[in-house]
Amino acid sequence: MTLELRNLTKVFGGGGKRVVRAVDDVSFTIPEGATFGLLGESGSGKSTLARMIPRLIEPTSGEVIFHGKSLTRLPERDMRGVREQIQMVFQNPFSSLNPRMTVRELIGEPLLVHKRASGAALDNQVRDMMKLVGLNPEHTHRFPHEFSGGQRQRIGIARAIILQPKVLILDEPTSALDVSVQAQVLNLLIDLQRTLKLTYLLITHDLTVVRYMCDEVALMYLGKIVEQGTVEQIFKAPKHPYTQALLHDIPSIDPSQRMLEQVSLEADIVSAPWSGRGCRFSPRCPAAQVGECRTVEPPLVTVGDGQIAACHLVQTVLT
């Protein structure tokens, strides 16, 4: 077991201000060497959750367990070593790289910060990383603006893996790139995972990326996981109306499954706000009932072999 989240929660506000539960009681486990996808629209809490894992944002409650150790209980001084093992690749390579630093400085900085290497040894490791991610090692003295978007993301990936971490958190790693470049970066990540034996947490809103990359996927809505299962389960037999709405235009969904027909997301999270009572998805769900759906928040229940969903209508969907 590499990484486990137990009831992780983040609350913003309070003290007279509006309280927002950006992440609310989220739990899941990522086996070593696997790719776990976290799927959802903007505002669902995915990035907040990702940043709580290495404690870039402090959780309000809950635990992050890494190799049997609770990270949320560690003193801040001890997190330095943990962050060597858990690295992040950010969404936008145009804003996540300091434009005043050369590629050598950008990729080599983690080695200096963690006192791993300097001088010629650092130069050699930077060139090795550039080769590994498909960049020309002769370009170490160039600046980010001299590279394309795909090349900049490769620089970000090289920077993340130079400390030889165990876990990479990939926060929308291809959403800022052209479609033609996205596949190249995804294939690079797959190759690196096999070569370096990495474990991935992939944050995305892109269904095709999830299907291509992931072993298991959880769907988040307003801070909560509403469905989780293997990629095959989610794409062939989604149980939650939100999952069905995201997937209903994909022709590969198993037609033998009796699911809610023509579930669509006409509104968005902002224009159909949740009242704070009942199911979080009920303001947008065409099948929501006036009773339980509006007043009682549904728990996550088992709906298949390891597949779970939080919906009062889940039994109706299954029958």
C-alpha positions as CSV (number, residue, x, y, z in Angstrom):
1,M,0.0,0.0,0.0
2,T,1.5,3.3,-1.0
3,L,-1.0,6.1,-0.3
4,E,-4.2,6.1,1.7
5,L,-6.6,9.0,2.4
6,R,-8.8,8.6,5.5
7,N,-11.8,10.9,5.9
8,L,-9.8,13.9,4.6
9,T,-11.6,17.2,5.0
10,K,-10.9,20.8,4.3
11,V,-13.1,23.6,5.5
12,F,-12.6,27.2,4.4
13,G,-14.2,30.2,6.2
14,G,-15.7,30.3,9.7
15,G,-15.5,33.1,12.2
16,G,-18.4,34.9,10.8
17,K,-17.5,34.1,7.2
18,R,-19.3,31.7,4.9
19,V,-18.1,28.1,5.5
20,V,-17.2,26.1,2.5
21,R,-16.4,22.3,2.8
22,A,-14.1,22.1,-0.2
23,V,-13.2,18.5,0.5
24,D,-15.6,16.6,2.7
25,D,-14.8,13.2,4.3
26,V,-12.9,11.7,1.3
27,S,-11.2,8.3,1.6
28,F,-9.5,6.1,-0.9
29,T,-6.3,4.0,-1.3
30,I,-3.9,4.0,-4.2
31,P,-1.9,0.7,-4.5
32,E,1.7,0.9,-5.3
33,G,2.5,1.3,-9.0
34,A,-1.2,2.1,-9.9
35,T,-2.7,5.1,-11.5
36,F,-5.8,6.5,-9.6
37,G,-7.9,9.0,-11.4
38,L,-9.8,11.8,-9.6
39,L,-12.5,13.1,-12.0
40,G,-14.8,16.0,-11.7
41,E,-15.8,19.5,-12.9
42,S,-14.1,22.7,-11.9
43,G,-15.1,23.5,-8.3
44,S,-15.4,19.9,-7.2
45,G,-12.4,20.0,-4.8
46,K,-9.9,17.9,-6.8
47,S,-7.0,20.3,-6.6
48,T,-7.6,21.2,-3.0
49,L,-7.5,17.5,-2.1
50,A,-4.3,17.0,-4.2
51,R,-2.5,19.8,-2.3
52,M,-3.5,18.4,1.1
53,I,-1.6,15.2,0.4
54,P,1.9,16.8,0.7
55,R,0.4,19.4,3.1
56,L,0.8,22.3,0.8
57,I,-2.7,23.0,2.2
58,E,-3.2,21.8,5.8
59,P,-6.2,19.5,6.2
60,T,-9.0,20.5,8.6
61,S,-9.3,16.8,9.7
62,G,-8.6,13.3,8.5
63,E,-5.4,11.6,7.7
64,V,-3.0,10.9,4.8
65,I,-1.2,7.6,5.3
66,F,2.0,7.1,3.3
67,H,3.8,3.8,3.7
68,G,2.1,3.3,7.0
69,K,3.0,6.7,8.4
70,S,0.4,9.4,9.1
71,L,1.6,12.6,7.3
72,T,-1.0,14.8,9.0
73,R,0.6,14.1,12.4
74,L,4.2,14.8,11.3
75,P,5.9,18.0,12.4
76,E,6.5,20.4,9.5
77,R,10.2,19.8,9.7
78,D,9.7,16.1,9.0
79,M,7.6,16.8,6.0
80,R,10.7,17.9,4.0
81,G,11.8,14.3,3.6
82,V,8.2,13.2,2.7
83,R,8.0,15.8,0.0
84,E,11.0,14.3,-1.7
85,Q,8.9,11.1,-2.1
86,I,5.6,12.9,-3.2
87,Q,6.0,15.3,-6.0
88,M,3.6,17.3,-8.1
89,V,3.3,18.1,-11.8
90,F,1.1,21.2,-12.3
91,Q,-1.5,22.1,-14.8
92,N,0.0,25.0,-16.7
93,P,3.6,24.8,-17.8
94,F,3.5,28.4,-18.8
95,S,2.9,29.7,-15.3
96,S,4.5,26.9,-13.1
97,L,8.0,27.6,-14.4
98,N,9.9,30.7,-13.3
99,P,10.7,32.6,-16.5
100,R,13.9,34.0,-15.1
101,M,15.4,30.6,-14.4
102,T,17.2,28.5,-17.0
103,V,16.3,24.9,-17.6
104,R,19.3,23.8,-15.6
105,E,18.2,25.9,-12.6
106,L,14.6,24.8,-12.8
107,I,15.3,21.1,-13.0
108,G,18.3,21.2,-10.7
109,E,16.7,23.3,-7.9
110,P,15.1,20.3,-6.0
111,L,18.6,18.8,-5.8
112,L,20.0,22.0,-4.2
113,V,17.0,22.5,-1.9
114,H,17.2,18.9,-0.6
115,K,21.0,19.0,-0.6
116,R,21.3,16.0,-3.0
117,A,23.8,17.4,-5.5
118,S,25.6,20.5,-6.7
119,G,28.1,21.6,-9.3
120,A,29.1,19.0,-11.9
121,A,27.1,16.3,-10.3
122,L,24.0,18.4,-10.5
123,D,24.7,19.2,-14.2
124,N,25.0,15.5,-15.0
125,Q,21.7,14.7,-13.3
126,V,19.9,17.5,-15.0
127,R,21.2,16.3,-18.4
128,D,20.2,12.7,-17.6
129,M,16.7,13.9,-16.7
130,M,16.3,15.9,-19.9
131,K,17.2,12.9,-21.9
132,L,14.8,10.8,-20.0
133,V,11.8,13.1,-20.7
134,G,12.8,13.6,-24.4
135,L,14.5,17.0,-24.2
136,N,17.8,18.0,-25.8
137,P,20.4,18.0,-22.9
138,E,22.4,20.7,-24.8
139,H,19.6,23.2,-24.0
140,T,20.2,23.4,-20.3
141,H,21.0,27.2,-20.5
142,R,17.8,28.1,-22.3
143,F,14.8,29.8,-20.6
144,P,11.2,28.5,-20.5
145,H,10.0,31.0,-23.2
146,E,12.3,29.3,-25.7
147,F,10.3,26.1,-25.5
148,S,6.9,24.9,-26.7
149,G,4.1,24.1,-24.3
150,G,4.8,20.4,-24.5
151,Q,8.5,20.9,-23.9
152,R,7.8,23.1,-20.9
153,Q,5.6,20.3,-19.4
154,R,8.5,17.9,-20.0
155,I,10.7,20.3,-18.0
156,G,8.1,20.3,-15.2
157,I,8.0,16.5,-15.2
158,A,11.8,16.3,-15.2
159,R,11.9,18.7,-12.2
160,A,9.3,16.4,-10.4
161,I,11.2,13.1,-10.9
162,I,14.8,14.3,-10.4
163,L,14.5,13.4,-6.6
164,Q,13.3,9.9,-7.5
165,P,10.0,10.1,-5.8
166,K,7.6,7.2,-5.2
167,V,4.4,9.2,-5.9
168,L,3.5,11.8,-8.6
169,I,0.4,13.9,-8.2
170,L,-0.5,15.0,-11.7
171,D,-2.9,18.0,-11.5
172,E,-4.5,18.3,-15.0
173,P,-1.1,17.7,-16.6
174,T,-2.3,18.0,-20.3
175,S,-5.2,20.4,-20.1
176,A,-3.2,23.4,-21.1
177,L,-1.6,21.6,-24.1
178,D,-2.7,21.2,-27.7
179,V,-4.5,18.0,-28.5
180,S,-1.6,16.8,-30.7
181,V,0.8,17.2,-27.8
182,Q,-1.4,15.7,-25.1
183,A,-0.9,12.1,-26.3
184,Q,2.9,12.5,-26.4
185,V,3.0,13.7,-22.8
186,L,0.6,11.0,-21.6
187,N,2.7,8.3,-23.3
188,L,5.8,9.8,-21.6
189,L,4.1,9.5,-18.2
190,I,3.2,5.9,-18.9
191,D,6.8,5.1,-19.9
192,L,8.2,6.9,-16.8
193,Q,5.8,5.0,-14.6
194,R,7.0,1.7,-15.9
195,T,10.7,2.7,-15.8
196,L,10.7,4.4,-12.4
197,K,8.0,2.3,-10.8
198,L,5.9,5.4,-10.0
199,T,2.5,5.6,-8.4
200,Y,0.2,8.3,-9.9
201,L,-2.7,10.3,-8.6
202,L,-4.2,11.9,-11.8
203,I,-6.4,14.9,-11.3
204,T,-8.5,15.7,-14.4
205,H,-11.8,16.5,-15.9
206,D,-11.0,14.8,-19.2
207,L,-12.7,11.4,-19.6
208,T,-10.4,10.3,-22.4
209,V,-7.4,10.9,-20.2
210,V,-8.9,8.8,-17.4
211,R,-9.7,6.0,-19.8
212,Y,-6.2,5.9,-21.3
213,M,-4.2,6.3,-18.1
214,C,-6.1,5.0,-15.0
215,D,-6.6,1.7,-13.2
216,E,-9.3,3.1,-10.9
217,V,-11.3,6.3,-10.8
218,A,-13.3,8.3,-8.3
219,L,-15.7,11.0,-9.3
220,M,-15.9,14.1,-7.0
221,Y,-18.8,16.5,-6.7
222,L,-18.8,19.5,-4.4
223,G,-16.1,17.9,-2.2
224,K,-17.5,14.4,-2.0
225,I,-16.8,11.2,-3.8
226,V,-20.1,10.2,-5.4
227,E,-18.8,7.1,-7.3
228,Q,-15.7,5.0,-7.4
229,G,-14.6,1.8,-9.2
230,T,-12.3,0.4,-11.8
231,V,-12.1,2.2,-15.1
232,E,-14.0,-0.7,-16.8
233,Q,-16.8,-0.5,-14.2
234,I,-17.2,3.2,-14.4
235,F,-17.2,3.4,-18.2
236,K,-19.3,0.3,-18.8
237,A,-21.8,0.4,-16.0
238,P,-21.9,3.8,-14.2
239,K,-24.4,3.8,-11.3
240,H,-24.6,7.5,-10.2
241,P,-26.6,9.9,-12.2
242,Y,-23.7,12.4,-12.2
243,T,-21.4,9.7,-13.7
244,Q,-24.0,8.8,-16.3
245,A,-24.4,12.4,-17.2
246,L,-20.7,12.8,-17.9
247,L,-20.6,9.5,-19.9
248,H,-23.9,9.3,-21.6
249,D,-22.5,10.5,-25.0
250,I,-19.7,7.9,-25.0
251,P,-20.8,5.0,-27.3
252,S,-18.9,2.4,-25.4
253,I,-21.2,2.4,-22.3
254,D,-22.8,-1.0,-22.0
255,P,-26.3,-0.7,-23.5
256,S,-27.5,-3.8,-21.5
257,Q,-27.3,-1.8,-18.3
258,R,-30.6,-0.2,-17.3
259,M,-29.5,3.3,-16.5
260,L,-31.3,6.6,-16.3
261,E,-31.9,7.7,-19.9
262,Q,-30.6,10.9,-21.4
263,V,-29.1,12.3,-18.1
264,S,-27.6,15.6,-19.1
265,L,-25.9,18.5,-17.2
266,E,-27.8,21.5,-18.5
267,A,-26.8,23.7,-15.5
268,D,-23.4,24.0,-13.8
269,I,-22.3,23.9,-10.2
270,V,-22.6,27.7,-9.8
271,S,-26.0,28.2,-11.4
272,A,-27.6,25.2,-9.6
273,P,-26.2,25.6,-6.0
274,W,-26.7,23.0,-3.3
275,S,-28.7,24.2,-0.4
276,G,-26.6,22.2,2.1
277,R,-29.3,19.6,2.7
278,G,-29.8,16.3,0.9
279,C,-27.8,15.0,-2.1
280,R,-25.3,17.5,-3.4
281,F,-26.2,16.6,-7.0
282,S,-30.0,16.9,-6.5
283,P,-30.2,20.5,-7.9
284,R,-29.0,19.2,-11.3
285,C,-30.3,15.7,-11.2
286,P,-33.4,15.1,-13.4
287,A,-34.3,12.0,-11.4
288,A,-34.1,13.7,-8.0
289,Q,-37.1,13.0,-5.7
290,V,-38.7,15.6,-3.5
291,G,-38.2,13.5,-0.4
292,E,-34.9,11.8,0.5
293,C,-32.9,13.3,-2.4
294,R,-33.7,16.8,-1.1
295,T,-33.3,16.2,2.6
296,V,-30.9,13.3,3.3
297,E,-27.4,13.1,2.1
298,P,-26.8,9.6,0.6
299,P,-24.0,7.4,1.9
300,L,-21.5,5.6,-0.2
301,V,-22.7,2.0,-0.7
302,T,-21.4,-1.0,-2.5
303,V,-23.1,-1.4,-5.9
304,G,-20.8,-4.0,-7.5
305,D,-17.5,-5.8,-7.1
306,G,-15.6,-3.1,-5.3
307,Q,-17.7,-0.3,-7.0
308,I,-19.3,2.2,-4.7
309,A,-21.8,5.0,-5.3
310,A,-23.7,7.6,-3.2
311,C,-27.2,7.8,-4.5
312,H,-30.7,7.2,-3.0
313,L,-31.8,5.9,-6.5
314,V,-28.9,3.5,-6.9
315,Q,-31.2,0.4,-6.3
316,T,-33.6,1.7,-8.9
317,V,-30.7,2.1,-11.3
318,L,-29.5,-1.4,-10.7
319,T,-32.9,-3.2,-11.1
